Amino acid sequence: MWTRQRKRRRTGRLIVPAIAALFLSYFGFHAYHGDYGIYAKYRLEARTAELESELAALRATRAELEHRVRLLHDGTLEKDMLDEQARRALNLAHEREVVIFRTREQP
């Protein structure tokens, strides 16, 4: 009768933990760096803050433009405003008139 003797290998005990470690490291990496991971969340929050500040600036500009347009509507027409807009659009002035252009003051 033949008997087979086997050596006990110590590497057999390490196969399952090694596979589990690889499995967890793969999913851990993608949980942080993936498209829907933690780092993507921080980038999205930073982009949201940037766009909200840009939106606030655009809303302020729009409010200013709406105010200037409101001054040109019928019934509230200011002749100085109309004269200023016409001269600026046509680039005209009277012969003996001094024109001083000032930049808008930033609040």
N, CA and C of each residue as an Amber inpcrd file, in Angstrom:
protein
   321
   0.8140000  -1.1530000   0.0000000   0.0000000   0.0000000   0.0000000
   0.8800000   1.2450000   0.0000000   0.5180000   2.1050000  -0.8760000
   1.2730000   3.3530000  -1.0170000   0.6770000   4.4280000  -0.1290000
   1.4920000   5.1470000   0.5150000   1.0120000   6.2880000   1.3070000
   1.6910000   7.5520000   0.7900000   0.9060000   8.5280000   0.7600000
   1.4400000   9.8150000   0.3010000   1.6130000  10.7210000   1.4890000
   2.7390000  11.2470000   1.6150000   2.9680000  12.1750000   2.7080000
   3.0930000  13.5830000   2.1310000   2.4090000  14.4590000   2.7350000
   2.4280000  15.8500000   2.2610000   3.0730000  16.7260000   3.3160000
   3.7830000  17.6930000   2.7900000   4.3310000  18.6870000   3.6990000
   3.2670000  19.7480000   3.9460000   3.2270000  20.1980000   5.1440000
   2.2950000  21.2920000   5.4300000   2.9300000  22.5960000   4.9500000
   2.2360000  23.2590000   4.0720000   2.7560000  24.5240000   3.5430000
   2.2000000  25.6850000   4.3610000   3.0350000  26.6260000   4.5780000
   2.5880000  27.8130000   5.3220000   1.9750000  28.8490000   4.3780000
   2.2080000  28.7260000   3.1120000   1.6650000  29.6980000   2.1590000
   0.1760000  29.5130000   1.9550000  -0.3420000  28.3670000   2.2210000
  -1.7740000  28.1290000   2.0590000  -2.6110000  28.9930000   2.9890000
  -2.0950000  29.3100000   4.1170000  -2.8260000  30.1540000   5.0560000
  -2.8470000  31.6140000   4.6180000  -1.9430000  32.0060000   3.7590000
  -1.8440000  33.4140000   3.3560000  -2.6330000  33.7480000   2.0920000
  -3.1360000  32.7440000   1.4040000  -3.8170000  33.0090000   0.1350000
  -5.1150000  33.7830000   0.3560000  -5.9660000  33.3470000   1.2340000
  -7.2510000  34.0170000   1.4670000  -7.0500000  35.4300000   2.0200000
  -6.2010000  35.6570000   3.0110000  -5.9970000  37.0390000   3.4630000
  -5.3850000  37.9390000   2.3860000  -4.5220000  37.3880000   1.5440000
  -3.9180000  38.1890000   0.4750000  -4.9730000  38.6010000  -0.5460000
  -5.8490000  37.6800000  -0.9150000  -6.9280000  38.0000000  -1.8620000
  -7.8710000  39.0320000  -1.2350000  -8.1820000  38.8670000   0.0410000
  -9.0600000  39.8220000   0.7240000  -8.4110000  41.2000000   0.7990000
  -7.1060000  41.2510000   1.0480000  -6.4120000  42.5350000   1.1100000
  -6.4010000  43.2240000  -0.2520000  -6.1720000  42.4740000  -1.3160000
  -6.2160000  43.0460000  -2.6650000  -7.6110000  43.5540000  -2.9930000
  -8.6100000  42.7520000  -2.6470000 -10.0050000  43.1150000  -2.8910000
 -10.3520000  44.4180000  -2.1700000 -10.0170000  44.5170000  -0.9110000
 -10.3270000  45.7170000  -0.1290000  -9.5260000  46.9300000  -0.5790000
  -8.2760000  46.7330000  -0.9570000  -7.4800000  47.8710000  -1.4220000
  -8.0020000  48.4030000  -2.7570000  -8.4570000  47.5120000  -3.6310000
  -9.0210000  47.9440000  -4.9150000 -10.2540000  48.8090000  -4.6850000
 -11.1940000  48.3200000  -3.8910000 -12.4140000  49.0750000  -3.6620000
 -12.1750000  50.3050000  -2.7790000 -11.2080000  50.2290000  -1.8900000
 -10.8600000  51.4030000  -1.0910000 -10.2910000  52.5220000  -1.9400000
  -9.4370000  52.1580000  -2.8890000  -8.8660000  53.1580000  -3.8000000
  -9.9590000  53.8410000  -4.5980000 -10.8830000  53.0670000  -5.1370000
 -11.9470000  53.6510000  -5.9570000 -12.9920000  54.3780000  -5.1210000
 -13.1190000  54.0280000  -3.8540000 -14.0300000  54.7720000  -2.9840000
 -13.4930000  56.1730000  -2.7230000 -12.1930000  56.3510000  -2.7640000
 -11.6110000  57.6690000  -2.5420000 -11.4090000  58.4330000  -3.8500000
 -10.8360000  57.7760000  -4.8640000 -10.4680000  58.4630000  -6.1000000
 -11.4480000  58.2800000  -7.2440000 -12.4850000  57.5140000  -7.0910000
 -13.3980000  57.2220000  -8.1860000 -14.2610000  58.4210000  -8.5640000
 -15.1050000  58.2300000  -9.5810000 -15.9860000  59.2990000 -10.0510000
 -16.9770000  59.7550000  -8.9820000 -17.3860000  58.8600000  -8.1280000
 -18.3330000  59.1910000  -7.0710000 -17.6950000  59.0540000  -5.6920000
 -16.4060000  59.1830000  -5.6160000 -15.6760000  58.9870000  -4.3700000
 -15.6090000  60.2300000  -3.5130000 -14.8510000  60.1190000  -2.4510000
 -14.7230000  61.2010000  -1.4770000 -14.0140000  62.4100000  -2.0890000
 -12.9460000  62.1780000  -2.8290000 -12.2020000  63.2760000  -3.4510000
 -13.0640000  63.9970000  -4.4870000 -13.8860000  63.2590000  -5.2130000
 -14.7840000  63.8740000  -6.1940000 -15.8050000  64.7630000  -5.4960000
 -16.2140000  64.3690000  -4.3080000 -17.1590000  65.1880000  -3.5510000
 -16.5300000  66.5290000  -3.1900000 -15.2650000  66.5060000  -2.7550000
 -14.5890000  67.7630000  -2.4200000 -14.4170000  68.6620000  -3.6420000
 -14.0870000  68.0560000  -4.7760000 -13.9720000  68.8450000  -6.0070000
 -15.3110000  69.4470000  -6.3970000 -16.3830000  68.6770000  -6.2490000
 -17.7190000  69.1630000  -6.5870000 -18.1330000  70.3130000  -5.6710000
 -17.8310000  70.2110000  -4.3830000 -18.1620000  71.2950000  -3.4590000
 -17.3740000  72.5650000  -3.7750000 -16.1080000  72.4230000  -4.1470000
 -15.2950000  73.5920000  -4.5070000 -15.8260000  74.2410000  -5.7790000
 -16.1920000  73.4230000  -6.7480000 -16.7420000  73.9490000  -8.0100000
 -18.0850000  74.6340000  -7.7610000 -18.8930000  74.0730000  -6.8660000
 -20.1840000  74.6710000  -6.5340000 -19.9880000  76.0500000  -5.9050000
 -19.0400000  76.1710000  -4.9920000 -18.7710000  77.4620000  -4.3540000
 -18.2900000  78.4860000  -5.3780000 -17.4350000  78.0360000  -6.2920000
 -16.9260000  78.9310000  -7.3370000 -18.0580000  79.4210000  -8.2360000
 -18.9310000  78.5160000  -8.6380000 -20.0340000  78.8940000  -9.5180000
 -21.0670000  79.7600000  -8.7990000 -21.2630000  79.5310000  -7.5100000
 -22.2000000  80.3760000  -6.7590000 -21.6850000  81.8070000  -6.6380000
 -20.3820000  81.9690000  -6.4640000 -19.8340000  83.3250000  -6.4150000
 -19.9400000  84.0080000  -7.7810000 -19.7230000  83.2530000  -8.8350000
 -19.8810000  83.8060000 -10.1850000 -21.3370000  84.1850000 -10.4390000
 -22.2700000  83.3430000  -9.9670000 -23.6900000  83.6420000 -10.1220000
 -24.0750000  84.9050000  -9.3740000 -23.5390000  85.1040000  -8.1790000
 -23.8300000  86.3180000  -7.4080000 -23.3310000  87.5590000  -8.1430000
 -22.1430000  87.4700000  -8.7560000 -21.6150000  88.6020000  -9.5210000
 -22.4830000  88.8900000 -10.7360000 -22.9360000  87.8340000 -11.4140000
 -23.7950000  88.0320000 -12.5870000 -25.1500000  88.6080000 -12.1940000
 -25.6780000  88.1840000 -11.0570000 -26.9620000  88.7370000 -10.6040000
 -26.8260000  90.2170000 -10.2690000 -25.6990000  90.6130000  -9.6690000
 -25.4760000  92.0290000  -9.3570000 -25.3680000  92.8490000 -10.6390000
 -24.6710000  92.3160000 -11.6330000 -24.5530000  93.0090000 -12.9190000
 -25.9120000  93.1450000 -13.5850000 -26.6980000  92.0720000 -13.5160000
 -28.0200000  92.1100000 -14.1230000 -28.9070000  93.1210000 -13.4230000
 -28.8430000  93.1810000 -12.0940000 -29.6540000  94.1510000 -11.3550000
 -29.2740000  95.5810000 -11.7390000 -27.9880000  95.8210000 -11.9050000
 -27.5440000  97.1530000 -12.3140000 -28.0500000  97.4950000 -13.7140000
 -27.9530000  96.5370000 -14.6250000 -28.4430000  96.7830000 -15.9830000
 -29.9550000  96.9710000 -16.0070000 -30.6870000  96.2020000 -15.2150000
 -32.1390000  96.3740000 -15.1580000 -32.5020000  97.7510000 -14.6190000
 -31.7320000  98.2310000 -13.6580000 -31.9820000  99.5690000 -13.1190000
 -31.7490000 100.6210000 -14.1930000 -30.6900000 100.4710000 -14.9570000
 -30.4090000 101.4500000 -16.0240000 -31.4720000 101.3970000 -17.1190000
 -31.9680000 100.2080000 -17.4380000 -33.0260000 100.0840000 -18.4440000
 -34.3220000 100.6760000 -17.9130000 -34.5910000 100.4790000 -16.6100000
 -35.8010000 101.0330000 -16.0010000 -35.8100000 102.5590000 -16.1050000
 -34.6280000 103.1660000 -16.0420000 -34.5500000 104.6290000 -16.1630000
 -34.8790000 105.1020000 -17.5730000 -34.7640000 104.2340000 -18.5670000
 -35.0420000 104.6170000 -19.9430000 -36.4780000 104.3090000 -20.3740000
 -37.2760000 103.6720000 -19.5390000 -38.6500000 103.3260000 -19.9130000
 -39.5280000 104.5600000 -19.9850000 -40.6290000 104.4220000 -20.7230000
 -41.6040000 105.5090000 -20.8380000 -42.1930000 105.8420000 -19.4780000
 -42.4380000 107.1000000 -19.2410000 -43.0130000 107.5320000 -17.9800000
 -41.9440000 107.9040000 -16.9630000 -40.8310000 107.2000000 -16.9560000
 -39.7470000 107.5260000 -16.0290000 -38.5030000 107.9200000 -16.8080000
 -38.6920000 108.3830000 -18.0140000 -37.5750000 108.7060000 -18.8890000
 -36.8250000 109.9210000 -18.3510000 -35.5810000 109.7490000 -18.0960000
 -34.7360000 110.8600000 -17.6770000 -33.9640000 111.3380000 -18.8870000
 -34.0950000 112.6260000 -19.1480000 -33.4800000 113.1680000 -20.3560000
 -31.9610000 113.1270000 -20.2870000 -31.4020000 113.2870000 -19.1200000
 -29.9450000 113.2240000 -18.9970000 -29.4320000 111.8220000 -19.3280000
 -30.1640000 110.8310000 -18.8510000 -29.7630000 109.4460000 -19.1200000
 -29.8730000 109.1450000 -20.6060000 -30.9550000 109.5930000 -21.2230000
 -31.1430000 109.3800000 -22.6540000 -30.0690000 110.1060000 -23.4520000
 -29.7660000 111.3390000 -23.0730000 -28.7300000 112.1130000 -23.7490000
 -27.3690000 111.4360000 -23.6160000 -27.0610000 110.9620000 -22.4090000
 -25.7780000 110.2800000 -22.1890000 -25.6620000 109.0210000 -23.0430000
 -26.7250000 108.2380000 -23.0890000 -26.6920000 106.9970000 -23.8660000
 -26.5750000 107.2900000 -25.3640000 -27.2810000 108.3060000 -25.8410000
 -27.2270000 108.6450000 -27.2670000 -25.8310000 109.1390000 -27.6520000
 -25.2510000 110.0030000 -26.8380000 -23.9090000 110.5060000 -27.1440000
 -22.8670000 109.3930000 -27.1190000 -22.9980000 108.5000000 -26.1510000
 -22.0400000 107.3950000 -26.0590000 -22.1900000 106.4460000 -27.2470000
 -23.4430000 106.1370000 -27.6430000 -23.6780000 105.2090000 -28.7540000
 -23.2310000 105.8060000 -30.0880000 -23.4930000 107.1210000 -30.2810000
 -23.1500000 107.7580000 -31.5420000 -21.7580000 108.3750000 -31.5410000
 -21.1350000 108.4570000 -30.3840000 -19.8000000 109.0350000 -30.2400000
 -19.7830000 110.4780000 -30.7400000 -20.7530000 111.2660000 -30.2680000
 -20.8980000 112.6590000 -30.6970000 -20.8640000 113.5920000 -29.4930000
 -20.4720000 114.8310000 -29.7560000 -20.5110000 115.8990000 -28.7560000
 -20.5970000 117.2240000 -29.5060000 -21.0730000 118.2410000 -28.8070000
 -21.1310000 119.5630000 -29.4290000 -19.7210000 120.1260000 -29.5430000
 -19.5820000 121.1850000 -30.3500000 -18.2540000 121.7430000 -30.6150000
 -17.5820000 122.2530000 -29.3540000 -18.2990000 123.0140000 -28.5550000
 -17.6990000 123.6420000 -27.3900000 -17.9940000 122.8760000 -26.0920000
 -18.2580000 121.6290000 -26.2190000 -18.6130000 120.8280000 -25.0560000
 -17.4060000 120.0140000 -24.5950000 -17.2100000 119.9740000 -23.2920000
 -16.1280000 119.1900000 -22.7250000 -16.7450000 117.8920000 -22.1840000
 -16.2170000 116.7770000 -22.6410000 -16.7470000 115.4770000 -22.2240000
 -15.6980000 114.7920000 -21.3510000 -16.1170000 114.3900000 -20.1590000
 -15.2310000 113.6900000 -19.2330000 -15.8550000 112.3260000 -18.9520000
 -15.1690000 111.2880000 -19.3690000 -15.6470000 109.9370000 -19.1030000
 -15.0000000 109.4320000 -17.8230000 -15.8190000 108.9730000 -16.9170000
 -15.3260000 108.4060000 -15.6710000 -15.6490000 106.9270000 -15.6490000
 -14.7740000 106.1720000 -15.0340000 -15.0640000 104.7500000 -14.8780000
 -16.0130000 104.5740000 -13.7070000 -16.7590000 103.4910000 -13.7430000
 -17.7050000 103.2190000 -12.6540000 -16.9390000 102.8680000 -11.3910000
 -17.4090000 103.3640000 -10.2900000 -16.7680000 103.0580000  -9.0130000
 -17.2280000 101.6850000  -8.5600000 -16.2780000 100.8880000  -8.1170000
 -16.6060000  99.5530000  -7.6220000 -17.0240000  99.6490000  -6.1590000
 -18.1290000  99.0090000  -5.7780000 -18.5680000  99.0990000  -4.3720000
 -17.6760000  98.3260000  -3.4530000
